[in-house]
Amino acid sequence: MVCQACEKKLAKVACPEKWRESTKDKQGESSGRKVNENKLLTGAKRYQPYGQKKCKTCKQNLHQDGMYCQSCAYVKGLCSMCGKQMLDVKNYKQSTS
């Protein structure tokens, strides 16, 4: 669960739009695209498997920036990124883990 304020912070996909050939204005020029470029490795926010943040409650590695893993955030009714209370789970029948 992520609150509305944190939806903007969610990770983006590696290649959100298709590569377009050079425009009509740039006849004959390269569009700056590298051949066989891996966007996950050359992007500004690179995936680092050993430098990840951990969940506050269960110490599990998080797949994106945040404070809690999805399962802990769901059980407690919190936003997984900022930790803000989103849902009152007092009357819900949930497991303790």
C-alpha positions as CSV (number, residue, x, y, z in Angstrom):
1,M,0.0,0.0,0.0
2,V,1.3,3.4,-0.9
3,C,-0.4,6.7,-0.1
4,Q,-1.3,9.3,-2.7
5,A,1.6,11.5,-1.9
6,C,4.1,8.7,-2.4
7,E,2.6,7.5,-5.7
8,K,4.8,10.0,-7.5
9,K,7.9,8.5,-5.9
10,L,7.4,5.0,-7.2
11,A,10.1,3.5,-9.4
12,K,9.8,4.0,-13.2
13,V,10.1,1.2,-15.7
14,A,13.5,0.8,-17.5
15,C,12.2,1.8,-21.0
16,P,9.0,3.8,-20.7
17,E,8.7,4.8,-24.3
18,K,9.8,3.2,-27.6
19,W,12.8,4.4,-29.4
20,R,12.0,6.7,-32.3
21,E,14.1,7.1,-35.3
22,S,15.6,10.5,-35.9
23,T,13.1,13.2,-36.5
24,K,12.7,15.1,-39.7
25,D,14.6,18.1,-38.3
26,K,17.7,16.0,-37.7
27,Q,18.1,14.4,-41.1
28,G,21.2,12.2,-41.0
29,E,22.2,12.9,-37.4
30,S,22.2,10.3,-34.6
31,S,19.5,10.5,-32.1
32,G,21.9,9.8,-29.2
33,R,20.7,6.2,-28.7
34,K,23.4,3.7,-28.0
35,V,23.1,0.3,-29.6
36,N,22.6,-2.6,-27.1
37,E,22.4,-0.3,-24.1
38,N,21.0,-1.7,-20.9
39,K,18.9,1.1,-19.3
40,L,18.9,-0.5,-15.9
41,L,22.6,-0.4,-15.7
42,T,23.2,3.0,-17.3
43,G,20.3,4.9,-15.6
44,A,20.7,7.4,-12.8
45,K,19.1,5.2,-10.2
46,R,20.9,1.9,-10.6
47,Y,19.8,-1.3,-8.9
48,Q,22.2,-2.2,-6.1
49,P,21.4,-5.6,-4.6
50,Y,23.7,-5.2,-1.5
51,G,23.1,-1.5,-0.7
52,Q,19.4,-1.9,-0.2
53,K,17.2,-0.6,2.6
54,K,15.6,-3.1,5.0
55,C,12.1,-3.3,6.4
56,K,11.8,-1.8,9.9
57,T,9.9,-4.8,11.4
58,C,11.1,-8.0,9.6
59,K,14.5,-6.8,8.3
60,Q,13.7,-8.1,4.8
61,N,15.4,-6.3,1.8
62,L,13.1,-3.9,0.1
63,H,12.7,-3.9,-3.7
64,Q,12.3,-0.1,-3.9
65,D,12.8,2.9,-1.5
66,G,10.6,2.8,1.6
67,M,10.4,1.9,5.2
68,Y,8.3,-1.3,5.3
69,C,7.9,-4.3,3.0
70,Q,4.5,-4.8,1.4
71,S,3.4,-7.6,3.7
72,C,4.2,-5.6,6.9
73,A,2.6,-2.5,5.5
74,Y,-0.6,-4.3,4.7
75,V,-0.8,-6.0,8.1
76,K,-0.3,-2.7,10.0
77,G,-2.3,-0.5,7.5
78,L,0.7,1.8,6.8
79,C,2.1,3.4,3.7
80,S,5.1,1.3,2.7
81,M,7.2,4.3,1.7
82,C,6.6,7.0,4.3
83,G,5.0,4.9,7.1
84,K,1.9,7.1,7.4
85,Q,-1.2,5.4,8.8
86,M,-3.6,4.8,6.0
87,L,-6.1,2.3,7.3
88,D,-7.5,1.4,10.7
89,V,-7.0,-2.3,11.1
90,K,-8.3,-2.6,14.6
91,N,-11.4,-4.5,13.6
92,Y,-9.8,-6.6,10.9
93,K,-9.0,-10.3,11.3
94,Q,-5.4,-10.6,10.2
95,S,-2.5,-12.8,11.1
96,T,0.2,-11.4,13.4
97,S,3.0,-12.0,10.9
